[in-house]
Structure formats: C-alpha cells, structure tokens
Amino acid sequence: QAQLGQSGAEVKKPGSSVRVSCTVPGGTGNTHLISWVRQAPGRGLEWLGGIILVFRNTKYAKKFQGRLTLTADTSTATAHMELSSLTFDDTAVYYCARGAVLNAIVGNWYDSWGQGTQVIVSS
Amino acid sequence: QSLLTQPPSASGTPGQRVTISCSGSNSNIGSNTVHWYRQVPGTAPQLLIHSNTQRPSGVPGRFSGSRSDTSASLAITGLQSEDEADYFCATWDDILDCYVFGTGTKVTVL
C-alpha cells in the first residue's frame, strides 16, 4: 500500500498549538479519507477525527471538538491536523491513516499509515 | 476508557493457536464491521483484518477474524516468532459517532 509521509517531531509549550502535516499519494483529486490517530506513551490508539480530502468533509471525535481542526490542501494532496490548547496529556505520537473505502468516513478502515509524528508538550 | 475490551496479554509456543477476544456493545461491534491492526512497538499500526473476516493481500492465511453479536475474535494459527506484537481491534461506534479502538493485546511467543 502507498505510504503516507508526515512532518517532523514537535516540542510545544502547554497552551500552545501544534500542526502536523501528512502527504497523501494518489494525486490532487483524492477522495480518500485521511484520519488522525494518536498513541500516548505506553498507551493504546485513539482516533481524533477524519477528513475527506477533495470534499473537505470532516468528522471529529467529541473529545476533541473545539480544539481540533483538520484541513486539506488539494493542490499538494496534503492533510493537516492542528490541535490547540495543548496540555501534557497531548504528548503522543500522532499518525495519519488512509481510509480504504473512497469518500466515506463512517464504516471505513485504514490500509495505509504515516510513520508517525512525535509531539511532546513540555514547559 | 476504551469501549472495546481485550485481554492485556496472550502467549503461545511456536506452532500453537492463539486467539484474542474483543468485547463491545450493540452500538459498536453489534452494528458495524470489526477491523484488526497489528503494531510492532515503535512502528505504525498495520491492517490485518477488515470487515470482520477479510484479509488484505499480503497478510498470511494464519490470521483469521470472526464476529458474533457484540464480540469479535482474532485467531493466529501456527504461531511464529515474528507474530510478537500488539494487536488492536477497532470499529465505528454509533453513539460516540467516532472510530474506536480496543484496549490492545500483547502477544508473546514463548
């Protein structure tokens, strides 16, 4: 499967925001779902939300509504995740993942993943 | 707290059969298809099973999935040393309206 490429590690202060990017193979007319999943140290996987690239339809997990923004730049086939009001609990590896079913958020699964971006929140 | 409960660990000797359970509810496993991911620590998850029972191309036939009511299972037959990893079930939850993962199971090959 095509591999997604993510931006590099970030260190942020509490209360600030972080933006992570994900480059999606497949061109600019991409109807794939790109979702964001995070994994805190020693913990399991947590879904934050997803965006259909070309239509920019989004869905956010309720836990992150209000401080998570997902965007897509179709000219470069890149998805972006911005998480604001960071706390120490946001320290995690953030993955982007591509949905296997085109143009669908609900009922999808993830067949290709980025390498992960380490985000550390530290004072 | 995860809505999908898995045993924290499972183990077996090479060649044995290991099964991992995933227990949910009517709003998730009872209403939507289940998927399984494998993760070697320090690397990204990889899709193992989708739509309850379907193996993507490239996934060995010793991995199989099943679903019944509000539970699902992953079976590994003919366990191999390279199967040591963390395994997560996942599905959509209609009440939370989001994708949810199981608590994860660490498989050890003795």
Chai-1 contact restraints between the chains, C-beta under 6 A:
chainA,res_idxA,chainB,res_idxB,connection_type,confidence,min_distance_angstrom,max_distance_angstrom,comment,restraint_id
A,G44,B,F101,contact,1.0,0.0,6.0,A-B,restraint_1
A,G44,B,T103,contact,1.0,0.0,6.0,A-B,restraint_2
A,G44,B,G104,contact,1.0,0.0,6.0,A-B,restraint_3
A,L45,B,F88,contact,1.0,0.0,6.0,A-B,restraint_4
A,L45,B,F101,contact,1.0,0.0,6.0,A-B,restraint_5
A,W47,B,C98,contact,1.0,0.0,6.0,A-B,restraint_6
A,W47,B,Y99,contact,1.0,0.0,6.0,A-B,restraint_7
A,A61,B,C98,contact,1.0,0.0,6.0,A-B,restraint_8
A,Y95,B,A44,contact,1.0,0.0,6.0,A-B,restraint_9
A,V106,B,W92,contact,1.0,0.0,6.0,A-B,restraint_10
A,W109,B,H35,contact,1.0,0.0,6.0,A-B,restraint_11
A,W109,B,H50,contact,1.0,0.0,6.0,A-B,restraint_12
A,D111,B,L47,contact,1.0,0.0,6.0,A-B,restraint_13
A,W113,B,A44,contact,1.0,0.0,6.0,A-B,restraint_14
A,W113,B,P45,contact,1.0,0.0,6.0,A-B,restraint_15
A,G116,B,A44,contact,1.0,0.0,6.0,A-B,restraint_16
